[in-house]
């Protein structure tokens, strides 16, 4: 039984630390994964702590007030994730992060599933998930005014 602890300590822990601390494999200057470069904001901070359970993998976006208008529609895309991230409708509070108040801006966060983060971890792409340039919030233009 002692050999199990030895294997865990010598092989598993260093491998997990190596996977968790790998740098991003993607180039932040390459924006070809985005459908458009218009009205795109990148995350100002990314929190990746899937071992704490649900809602602990998210990007924080500091958004200009002009997009608070209900006629704008926002979609969050994370490079390498097939499903869309879910943008919160409430401000970021209670997550233990500190975002300074910036005039004419508001803060929202977008979550992805913890299992997606574990998949990035197991495949060696955890650094890609931590990179803020891989989290994009894309806004569509205002809806056209109704014709009278």
Backbone as JSON Lines, residues from 0, in Angstrom:
{"i":0,"aa":"X","n":[0.81,-1.19,0.0],"ca":[0.0,0.0,0.0],"c":[0.86,1.27,0.0]}
{"i":1,"aa":"X","n":[2.02,1.18,0.57],"ca":[2.89,2.36,0.62],"c":[3.35,2.75,-0.78]}
{"i":2,"aa":"X","n":[3.44,1.79,-1.68],"ca":[3.88,2.1,-3.03],"c":[2.85,2.95,-3.78]}
{"i":3,"aa":"X","n":[1.57,2.84,-3.42],"ca":[0.53,3.65,-4.06],"c":[0.76,5.13,-3.73]}
{"i":4,"aa":"X","n":[1.04,5.42,-2.47],"ca":[1.33,6.8,-2.07],"c":[2.59,7.32,-2.74]}
{"i":5,"aa":"X","n":[3.59,6.45,-2.86],"ca":[4.83,6.85,-3.51],"c":[4.6,7.17,-4.99]}
{"i":6,"aa":"X","n":[3.83,6.32,-5.69],"ca":[3.52,6.57,-7.1],"c":[2.73,7.88,-7.24]}
{"i":7,"aa":"X","n":[1.76,8.07,-6.36],"ca":[0.96,9.3,-6.41],"c":[1.84,10.52,-6.2]}
{"i":8,"aa":"X","n":[2.71,10.45,-5.22],"ca":[3.57,11.59,-4.9],"c":[4.64,11.87,-5.94]}
{"i":9,"aa":"X","n":[5.17,10.83,-6.56],"ca":[6.28,11.0,-7.48],"c":[5.82,11.23,-8.92]}
{"i":10,"aa":"X","n":[4.69,10.66,-9.31],"ca":[4.27,10.74,-10.71],"c":[3.05,11.65,-10.9]}
{"i":11,"aa":"X","n":[2.0,11.39,-10.19],"ca":[0.73,12.08,-10.44],"c":[0.81,13.57,-10.09]}
{"i":12,"aa":"X","n":[1.29,13.91,-8.91],"ca":[1.32,15.31,-8.47],"c":[2.19,16.18,-9.38]}
{"i":13,"aa":"X","n":[3.42,15.77,-9.7],"ca":[4.22,16.61,-10.61],"c":[3.6,16.74,-12.01]}
{"i":14,"aa":"X","n":[2.98,15.65,-12.5],"ca":[2.33,15.72,-13.8],"c":[1.17,16.7,-13.78]}
{"i":15,"aa":"X","n":[0.36,16.67,-12.73],"ca":[-0.76,17.6,-12.61],"c":[-0.26,19.04,-12.51]}
{"i":16,"aa":"X","n":[0.8,19.26,-11.77],"ca":[1.35,20.62,-11.66],"c":[1.9,21.1,-13.0]}
{"i":17,"aa":"X","n":[2.54,20.2,-13.73],"ca":[3.06,20.56,-15.05],"c":[1.92,20.91,-16.0]}
{"i":18,"aa":"X","n":[0.84,20.12,-16.01],"ca":[-0.3,20.4,-16.88],"c":[-0.97,21.71,-16.52]}
{"i":19,"aa":"X","n":[-1.1,21.99,-15.22],"ca":[-1.78,23.2,-14.76],"c":[-0.99,24.47,-15.07]}
{"i":20,"aa":"X","n":[0.32,24.36,-15.14],"ca":[1.16,25.55,-15.32],"c":[1.71,25.72,-16.74]}
{"i":21,"aa":"X","n":[1.21,24.94,-17.67],"ca":[1.69,25.07,-19.05],"c":[1.25,26.41,-19.62]}
{"i":22,"aa":"X","n":[2.12,27.06,-20.4],"ca":[1.75,28.35,-21.01],"c":[0.74,28.12,-22.14]}
{"i":23,"aa":"X","n":[0.09,29.17,-22.6],"ca":[-0.85,29.03,-23.72],"c":[-0.15,28.52,-24.97]}
{"i":24,"aa":"X","n":[-0.85,27.71,-25.73],"ca":[-0.31,27.19,-26.98],"c":[-0.81,27.98,-28.18]}
{"i":25,"aa":"X","n":[-1.76,28.89,-27.94],"ca":[-2.31,29.69,-29.02],"c":[-1.63,31.05,-29.08]}
{"i":26,"aa":"X","n":[-1.68,31.67,-30.24],"ca":[-1.1,32.98,-30.45],"c":[-2.19,34.03,-30.24]}
{"i":27,"aa":"X","n":[-1.98,34.94,-29.31],"ca":[-2.98,35.97,-29.01],"c":[-3.16,36.96,-30.14]}
{"i":28,"aa":"X","n":[-2.18,37.09,-31.02],"ca":[-2.3,38.01,-32.14],"c":[-3.2,37.46,-33.25]}
{"i":29,"aa":"X","n":[-3.41,36.14,-33.25],"ca":[-4.25,35.51,-34.27],"c":[-5.72,35.62,-33.86]}
{"i":30,"aa":"X","n":[-6.46,36.41,-34.59],"ca":[-7.88,36.61,-34.27],"c":[-8.78,35.94,-35.32]}
{"i":31,"aa":"X","n":[-8.22,35.03,-36.09],"ca":[-8.98,34.38,-37.16],"c":[-10.11,33.5,-36.61]}
{"i":32,"aa":"X","n":[-10.05,33.13,-35.35],"ca":[-11.1,32.29,-34.76],"c":[-12.38,33.07,-34.5]}
{"i":33,"aa":"X","n":[-12.29,34.41,-34.55],"ca":[-13.47,35.25,-34.38],"c":[-14.16,35.45,-35.71]}
{"i":34,"aa":"X","n":[-15.47,35.48,-35.71],"ca":[-16.22,35.7,-36.95],"c":[-16.08,37.13,-37.43]}
{"i":35,"aa":"X","n":[-15.86,38.04,-36.5],"ca":[-15.79,39.47,-36.84],"c":[-14.89,40.14,-35.82]}
{"i":36,"aa":"X","n":[-14.27,41.24,-36.22],"ca":[-13.47,41.98,-35.26],"c":[-14.2,43.24,-34.79]}
{"i":37,"aa":"X","n":[-15.42,43.47,-35.32],"ca":[-16.21,44.62,-34.91],"c":[-16.88,44.35,-33.58]}
{"i":38,"aa":"X","n":[-16.93,45.34,-32.72],"ca":[-17.62,45.25,-31.43],"c":[-17.21,44.02,-30.61]}
{"i":39,"aa":"X","n":[-15.91,43.78,-30.53],"ca":[-15.39,42.65,-29.76],"c":[-14.62,43.18,-28.55]}
{"i":40,"aa":"X","n":[-14.95,42.65,-27.39],"ca":[-14.21,42.95,-26.16],"c":[-13.59,41.66,-25.66]}
{"i":41,"aa":"X","n":[-12.39,41.76,-25.14],"ca":[-11.74,40.59,-24.56],"c":[-11.82,40.67,-23.04]}
{"i":42,"aa":"X","n":[-11.77,39.54,-22.41],"ca":[-11.88,39.49,-20.95],"c":[-10.75,40.28,-20.3]}
{"i":43,"aa":"X","n":[-11.07,40.94,-19.21],"ca":[-10.03,41.66,-18.48],"c":[-9.39,40.75,-17.44]}
{"i":44,"aa":"X","n":[-10.08,39.69,-17.09],"ca":[-9.55,38.74,-16.12],"c":[-10.25,37.4,-16.34]}
{"i":45,"aa":"X","n":[-9.53,36.31,-16.1],"ca":[-10.1,34.97,-16.2],"c":[-9.81,34.23,-14.9]}
{"i":46,"aa":"X","n":[-10.83,33.59,-14.36],"ca":[-10.69,32.81,-13.13],"c":[-10.98,31.36,-13.48]}
{"i":47,"aa":"X","n":[-10.0,30.49,-13.25],"ca":[-10.14,29.08,-13.56],"c":[-9.84,28.28,-12.29]}
{"i":48,"aa":"X","n":[-10.9,27.85,-11.59],"ca":[-10.76,27.06,-10.37],"c":[-11.84,25.98,-10.35]}
{"i":49,"aa":"X","n":[-11.82,25.05,-11.32],"ca":[-12.9,24.06,-11.41],"c":[-12.95,23.1,-10.22]}
{"i":50,"aa":"X","n":[-11.87,22.96,-9.49],"ca":[-11.84,22.06,-8.34],"c":[-12.7,22.58,-7.19]}
{"i":51,"aa":"X","n":[-13.14,23.85,-7.25],"ca":[-14.05,24.4,-6.24],"c":[-15.51,24.19,-6.59]}
{"i":52,"aa":"X","n":[-15.8,23.53,-7.71],"ca":[-17.18,23.22,-8.06],"c":[-17.74,24.13,-9.14]}
{"i":53,"aa":"X","n":[-19.07,24.14,-9.23],"ca":[-19.77,24.9,-10.27],"c":[-19.49,26.4,-10.16]}
{"i":54,"aa":"X","n":[-19.56,27.05,-11.28],"ca":[-19.45,28.51,-11.38],"c":[-18.1,29.05,-10.93]}
{"i":55,"aa":"X","n":[-17.05,28.28,-11.12],"ca":[-15.72,28.74,-10.77],"c":[-14.78,28.75,-11.97]}
{"i":56,"aa":"X","n":[-15.35,28.79,-13.16],"ca":[-14.59,28.94,-14.4],"c":[-15.29,30.05,-15.18]}
{"i":57,"aa":"X","n":[-14.69,31.24,-15.17],"ca":[-15.37,32.37,-15.81],"c":[-14.39,33.45,-16.23]}
{"i":58,"aa":"X","n":[-14.84,34.24,-17.19],"ca":[-14.12,35.42,-17.63],"c":[-14.85,36.65,-17.15]}
{"i":59,"aa":"X","n":[-14.1,37.69,-16.82],"ca":[-14.67,38.95,-16.35],"c":[-14.5,39.98,-17.46]}
{"i":60,"aa":"X","n":[-15.61,40.63,-17.8],"ca":[-15.6,41.63,-18.87],"c":[-15.97,42.99,-18.3]}
{"i":61,"aa":"X","n":[-15.17,44.0,-18.61],"ca":[-15.48,45.39,-18.24],"c":[-16.0,46.03,-19.53]}
{"i":62,"aa":"X","n":[-17.29,46.32,-19.53],"ca":[-18.01,46.68,-20.76],"c":[-18.35,48.17,-20.77]}
{"i":63,"aa":"X","n":[-18.12,48.85,-21.91],"ca":[-18.53,50.25,-22.01],"c":[-20.05,50.4,-21.84]}
{"i":64,"aa":"X","n":[-20.46,51.47,-21.22],"ca":[-21.88,51.69,-20.91],"c":[-22.77,51.75,-22.14]}
{"i":65,"aa":"X","n":[-22.22,52.07,-23.3],"ca":[-23.05,52.13,-24.51],"c":[-23.71,50.79,-24.81]}
{"i":66,"aa":"X","n":[-23.1,49.68,-24.34],"ca":[-23.65,48.35,-24.6],"c":[-24.69,47.93,-23.56]}
{"i":67,"aa":"X","n":[-24.99,48.78,-22.6],"ca":[-26.01,48.47,-21.6],"c":[-27.4,48.53,-22.23]}
{"i":68,"aa":"X","n":[-27.5,49.19,-23.35],"ca":[-28.77,49.31,-24.06],"c":[-29.32,47.91,-24.36]}
{"i":69,"aa":"X","n":[-30.59,47.73,-24.1],"ca":[-31.23,46.42,-24.29],"c":[-31.25,45.96,-25.75]}
{"i":70,"aa":"X","n":[-31.0,46.88,-26.66],"ca":[-31.06,46.51,-28.07],"c":[-29.76,45.9,-28.57]}
{"i":71,"aa":"X","n":[-28.76,45.82,-27.72],"ca":[-27.53,45.14,-28.09],"c":[-27.62,43.69,-27.61]}
{"i":72,"aa":"X","n":[-27.07,42.82,-28.39],"ca":[-27.04,41.42,-28.02],"c":[-25.58,40.98,-27.93]}
{"i":73,"aa":"X","n":[-25.22,40.34,-26.83],"ca":[-23.83,39.91,-26.65],"c":[-23.71,38.41,-26.63]}
{"i":74,"aa":"X","n":[-22.65,37.9,-27.22],"ca":[-22.34,36.48,-27.24],"c":[-20.9,36.3,-26.79]}
{"i":75,"aa":"X","n":[-20.69,35.41,-25.85],"ca":[-19.34,35.13,-25.37],"c":[-18.84,33.85,-26.03]}
{"i":76,"aa":"X","n":[-17.66,33.96,-26.61],"ca":[-17.03,32.82,-27.25],"c":[-15.67,32.6,-26.61]}
{"i":77,"aa":"X","n":[-15.37,31.36,-26.29],"ca":[-14.06,30.99,-25.74],"c":[-13.39,30.11,-26.79]}
{"i":78,"aa":"X","n":[-12.19,30.49,-27.19],"ca":[-11.47,29.73,-28.23],"c":[-11.28,28.29,-27.78]}
{"i":79,"aa":"X","n":[-11.67,27.36,-28.64],"ca":[-11.52,25.94,-28.36],"c":[-12.72,25.31,-27.66]}
{"i":80,"aa":"X","n":[-13.72,26.11,-27.3],"ca":[-14.91,25.59,-26.63],"c":[-16.06,25.64,-27.63]}
{"i":81,"aa":"X","n":[-16.73,24.51,-27.83],"ca":[-17.78,24.44,-28.84],"c":[-19.06,25.13,-28.39]}
{"i":82,"aa":"X","n":[-19.37,25.06,-27.11],"ca":[-20.6,25.69,-26.64],"c":[-20.33,27.13,-26.24]}
{"i":83,"aa":"X","n":[-21.34,27.94,-26.31],"ca":[-21.22,29.36,-25.94],"c":[-21.16,29.49,-24.43]}
{"i":84,"aa":"X","n":[-20.4,30.45,-23.98],"ca":[-20.36,30.74,-22.54],"c":[-21.6,31.55,-22.19]}
{"i":85,"aa":"X","n":[-22.01,31.44,-20.95],"ca":[-23.22,32.12,-20.49],"c":[-22.86,33.43,-19.83]}
{"i":86,"aa":"X","n":[-23.34,34.54,-20.39],"ca":[-23.06,35.87,-19.85],"c":[-24.05,36.18,-18.74]}
{"i":87,"aa":"X","n":[-23.53,36.6,-17.6],"ca":[-24.4,36.91,-16.47],"c":[-25.16,38.2,-16.72]}
{"i":88,"aa":"X","n":[-26.33,38.3,-16.12],"ca":[-27.1,39.53,-16.2],"c":[-26.91,40.38,-14.96]}
{"i":89,"aa":"X","n":[-26.29,39.8,-13.95],"ca":[-26.05,40.54,-12.72],"c":[-24.57,40.89,-12.63]}
{"i":90,"aa":"X","n":[-24.23,41.93,-11.9],"ca":[-22.83,42.31,-11.78],"c":[-22.02,41.24,-11.04]}
{"i":91,"aa":"X","n":[-20.73,41.29,-11.24],"ca":[-19.84,40.34,-10.58],"c":[-19.69,40.74,-9.12]}
{"i":92,"aa":"X","n":[-20.3,39.97,-8.25],"ca":[-20.16,40.2,-6.81],"c":[-20.07,38.84,-6.14]}
{"i":93,"aa":"X","n":[-19.32,38.79,-5.09],"ca":[-19.23,37.56,-4.34],"c":[-18.29,36.52,-4.92]}
{"i":94,"aa":"X","n":[-17.57,36.86,-5.96],"ca":[-16.63,35.91,-6.55],"c":[-15.23,36.05,-6.0]}
{"i":95,"aa":"X","n":[-15.02,37.02,-5.12],"ca":[-13.7,37.18,-4.53],"c":[-12.7,37.87,-5.42]}
{"i":96,"aa":"X","n":[-13.16,38.49,-6.49],"ca":[-12.26,39.23,-7.37],"c":[-12.49,40.72,-7.18]}
{"i":97,"aa":"X","n":[-11.47,41.47,-7.45],"ca":[-11.56,42.92,-7.29],"c":[-11.36,43.56,-8.65]}
{"i":98,"aa":"X","n":[-12.4,44.24,-9.12],"ca":[-12.34,44.98,-10.37],"c":[-12.58,46.44,-10.01]}
{"i":99,"aa":"X","n":[-11.64,47.32,-10.3],"ca":[-11.85,48.73,-9.93],"c":[-13.03,49.32,-10.7]}
{"i":100,"aa":"X","n":[-13.74,50.23,-10.03],"ca":[-14.83,50.94,-10.7],"c":[-14.25,51.87,-11.74]}
{"i":101,"aa":"X","n":[-14.72,51.71,-12.95],"ca":[-14.26,52.55,-14.05],"c":[-15.47,53.35,-14.53]}
{"i":102,"aa":"X","n":[-15.32,54.67,-14.65],"ca":[-16.46,55.48,-15.11],"c":[-16.96,55.02,-16.48]}
{"i":103,"aa":"X","n":[-18.25,55.07,-16.65],"ca":[-18.9,54.73,-17.92],"c":[-18.67,53.28,-18.36]}
{"i":104,"aa":"X","n":[-18.49,52.41,-17.4],"ca":[-18.33,50.97,-17.7],"c":[-19.06,50.16,-16.65]}
{"i":105,"aa":"X","n":[-19.4,48.92,-17.0],"ca":[-20.0,48.0,-16.04],"c":[-19.36,46.63,-16.21]}
{"i":106,"aa":"X","n":[-19.5,45.8,-15.19],"ca":[-18.81,44.51,-15.15],"c":[-19.81,43.37,-15.27]}
{"i":107,"aa":"X","n":[-19.47,42.39,-16.11],"ca":[-20.25,41.15,-16.23],"c":[-19.26,40.0,-16.31]}
{"i":108,"aa":"X","n":[-19.74,38.82,-15.97],"ca":[-18.89,37.64,-16.07],"c":[-19.59,36.58,-16.91]}
{"i":109,"aa":"X","n":[-18.78,35.72,-17.54],"ca":[-19.3,34.65,-18.39],"c":[-18.72,33.33,-17.91]}
{"i":110,"aa":"X","n":[-19.59,32.38,-17.65],"ca":[-19.19,31.07,-17.13],"c":[-19.13,30.03,-18.24]}
{"i":111,"aa":"X","n":[-18.21,29.09,-18.08],"ca":[-18.26,27.86,-18.86],"c":[-18.28,26.71,-17.86]}
{"i":112,"aa":"X","n":[-18.62,25.55,-18.32],"ca":[-18.75,24.39,-17.43],"c":[-17.39,23.95,-16.9]}
{"i":113,"aa":"X","n":[-17.39,23.51,-15.67],"ca":[-16.15,23.03,-15.04],"c":[-15.56,21.84,-15.78]}
{"i":114,"aa":"X","n":[-16.41,20.99,-16.31],"ca":[-15.9,19.81,-17.02],"c":[-15.13,20.21,-18.27]}
{"i":115,"aa":"X","n":[-15.49,21.35,-18.88],"ca":[-14.73,21.85,-20.03],"c":[-13.33,22.24,-19.58]}
{"i":116,"aa":"X","n":[-13.23,22.88,-18.42],"ca":[-11.91,23.26,-17.89],"c":[-11.08,22.01,-17.58]}
{"i":117,"aa":"X","n":[-11.71,20.98,-17.04],"ca":[-10.97,19.73,-16.77],"c":[-10.48,19.11,-18.07]}
{"i":118,"aa":"X","n":[-11.28,19.2,-19.14],"ca":[-10.85,18.66,-20.42],"c":[-9.63,19.44,-20.94]}
{"i":119,"aa":"X","n":[-9.66,20.76,-20.83],"ca":[-8.5,21.56,-21.23],"c":[-7.28,21.16,-20.4]}
{"i":120,"aa":"X","n":[-7.48,20.9,-19.12],"ca":[-6.4,20.49,-18.23],"c":[-5.81,19.16,-18.68]}
{"i":121,"aa":"X","n":[-6.67,18.17,-18.91],"ca":[-6.2,16.83,-19.29],"c":[-5.52,16.79,-20.64]}
{"i":122,"aa":"X","n":[-5.91,17.7,-21.54],"ca":[-5.32,17.7,-22.88],"c":[-4.12,18.65,-22.99]}
{"i":123,"aa":"X","n":[-3.74,19.29,-21.89],"ca":[-2.57,20.15,-21.9],"c":[-2.81,21.56,-22.42]}
{"i":124,"aa":"X","n":[-4.07,21.98,-22.48],"ca":[-4.41,23.31,-23.0],"c":[-4.97,24.23,-21.92]}
{"i":125,"aa":"X","n":[-4.63,23.96,-20.67],"ca":[-5.12,24.77,-19.56],"c":[-4.64,26.21,-19.68]}
{"i":126,"aa":"X","n":[-3.45,26.4,-20.19],"ca":[-2.91,27.75,-20.4],"c":[-3.74,28.55,-21.4]}
{"i":127,"aa":"X","n":[-4.29,27.87,-22.4],"ca":[-5.14,28.54,-23.38],"c":[-6.41,29.07,-22.71]}
{"i":128,"aa":"X","n":[-6.94,28.31,-21.8],"ca":[-8.16,28.71,-21.11],"c":[-7.89,29.89,-20.17]}
{"i":129,"aa":"X","n":[-6.69,29.97,-19.61],"ca":[-6.33,31.07,-18.7],"c":[-6.02,32.38,-19.43]}
{"i":130,"aa":"X","n":[-5.75,32.32,-20.73],"ca":[-5.37,33.52,-21.49],"c":[-6.61,34.37,-21.78]}
{"i":131,"aa":"X","n":[-6.56,35.65,-21.38],"ca":[-7.71,36.53,-21.58],"c":[-8.01,36.78,-23.05]}
{"i":132,"aa":"X","n":[-7.03,36.65,-23.91],"ca":[-7.25,36.89,-25.34],"c":[-8.08,35.78,-25.99]}
{"i":133,"aa":"X","n":[-8.31,34.7,-25.28],"ca":[-9.12,33.6,-25.8],"c":[-10.57,33.66,-25.35]}
{"i":134,"aa":"X","n":[-10.93,34.7,-24.62],"ca":[-12.31,34.93,-24.18],"c":[-12.8,36.21,-24.86]}
{"i":135,"aa":"X","n":[-13.79,36.12,-25.72],"ca":[-14.27,37.28,-26.46],"c":[-15.77,37.47,-26.25]}
{"i":136,"aa":"X","n":[-16.15,38.71,-26.05],"ca":[-17.56,39.1,-25.96],"c":[-17.86,39.9,-27.22]}
{"i":137,"aa":"X","n":[-18.74,39.35,-28.07],"ca":[-19.05,40.0,-29.34],"c":[-20.47,40.56,-29.28]}
{"i":138,"aa":"X","n":[-20.6,41.83,-29.62],"ca":[-21.89,42.5,-29.63],"c":[-22.38,42.64,-31.07]}
{"i":139,"aa":"X","n":[-23.67,42.41,-31.25],"ca":[-24.27,42.69,-32.54],"c":[-24.71,44.15,-32.55]}
{"i":140,"aa":"X","n":[-24.84,44.71,-33.72],"ca":[-25.27,46.1,-33.83],"c":[-26.69,46.26,-33.32]}
{"i":141,"aa":"X","n":[-27.03,47.5,-33.05],"ca":[-28.4,47.8,-32.62],"c":[-29.4,47.3,-33.66]}
{"i":142,"aa":"X","n":[-30.55,46.89,-33.18],"ca":[-31.6,46.47,-34.07],"c":[-32.08,47.69,-34.87]}
{"i":143,"aa":"X","n":[-32.43,47.51,-36.12],"ca":[-32.9,48.66,-36.9],"c":[-34.19,49.22,-36.31]}
{"i":144,"aa":"X","n":[-34.33,50.53,-36.41],"ca":[-35.53,51.19,-35.9],"c":[-36.76,50.74,-36.69]}
{"i":145,"aa":"X","n":[-37.87,50.67,-36.0],"ca":[-39.12,50.25,-36.64],"c":[-39.53,51.29,-37.69]}
{"i":146,"aa":"X","n":[-40.01,50.82,-38.8],"ca":[-40.46,51.68,-39.89],"c":[-41.87,52.15,-39.59]}
{"i":147,"aa":"X","n":[-42.08,53.45,-39.68],"ca":[-43.42,54.0,-39.4],"c":[-44.16,54.3,-40.66]}
